[in-house]
Amino acid sequence: MAINNKDISIYQGDTKSLTFTITNTNGTVKDMTNGNAEFVLTKGGVVKLKKTASNGIAINNDKVTILFEEEDTSSKIGQFSYELRLIDVNGISVVSAIGNIIILKSNTIK
């Protein structure tokens, strides 16, 4: 089931986690254990940040968590689009979440 238009605001340089609860189309939880995930942050159609299960995404049962480190956002300001794609253990690949992330200017980041 896709989560559409979940908009998020964070500050430049923030360390933050973003967790999605994954469900089937009938609303029951979907176990993503041994599955895979890819998260991209884009601006103007250009990928500005990419996370994978081996680099910044944790999968725990029906929870998929994207971890933003300071370096992921310290040089970015403005509105970005994001997309989360999940691939289950059967190889079924679906876009599961889309939305916008607004990265706000921080006065403590040079």
N, C-alpha and C positions, 0 to 999 in steps of 0.2 A: 504494500500500500504506500503510495507516495505522500510525502508531507510537502505541501506546496506553500510557498511564500512565507516561510518562517524567517522573519527578519531579525537580525542581531546587530547590536552596537557594541564595539569594544574600543579601547584606547590603544594608540600606537604603543608597541612594546609590551602589551599585556601578555601574561601567561594565563591561558584560559582553556578550559575544556568545554566541548560542546557535545552533549550526549543525545542520541536519538534512540527511542524505543521502536523496535521493528515489529510490525504486525503483518499478518496475511491479509488478503483482501476481505476476509470475513471478520476481521477484527481480533482474531486470536494471535497470541505472540508467536513470532517466528524465531526459532533457534538458529542463530547464525554461526554457532560453534563450527570450526573448521571451514568456514566460508571466507570470503575475501571482500575487500572494500577499497574504493578509490574516491578521494575527495579532491575537487579542484576549485580554485578561486580564480575567477576571470574578470578582466576589465576590457571592454571593447572587443570581446571575443578572443582575447589573448590570455593564455594561462599565466597567472602570476604566482601561483603556489599550488603544489600537488602533494598530497599525502596518500600513503598506501598502508596496508596492514603491516608492512615491515618498516614503515617510517612515519610514525605519528598517529596511527589509528589503532585503537584497542577494540577487540571484539570479545564480548563476554555474554554468552547466551543470546538474549534478545536486545542487548544494548551494544550500540556502536558509538565509540567516543573518539572525537577528533581532538588532539591536543595541539594547541597553538603555543609555540615557544616565543620568547622575546624577539628573536631574529626573524620570525615569520611575519611580524607586523611592524617592526620598528622603522622600516623604510617605506611604508605604505600609508596613504591617507586617501579617504574618499569612499565612494560606494563601489562595491564589488559584488558580482554574482557568484553563487556557489552551487555545486551539484555533487550529490553523494550517490555513487553507483555501488550496488551490492551484487555479489556473485555468490550464490549459495553452493552447498556441497554437490548439487546435481549439475552445476554449471549454468544455472539460469541467472541471467544478468538483467538487472532492472535499475532504472534511476529511481531512487527511493526518497530523495529530498532535494528540493531546490529553494532558493531564496536569495536574500541579499545580506551582505555583511557591510556595515558602515564602520570604517576605521577612523576614529576621531583623533585629531591632532592632540598630542600630549606636550605640555610645556617642559616636561622633564627629559624628553628625548631630543638629543642634538641632531 
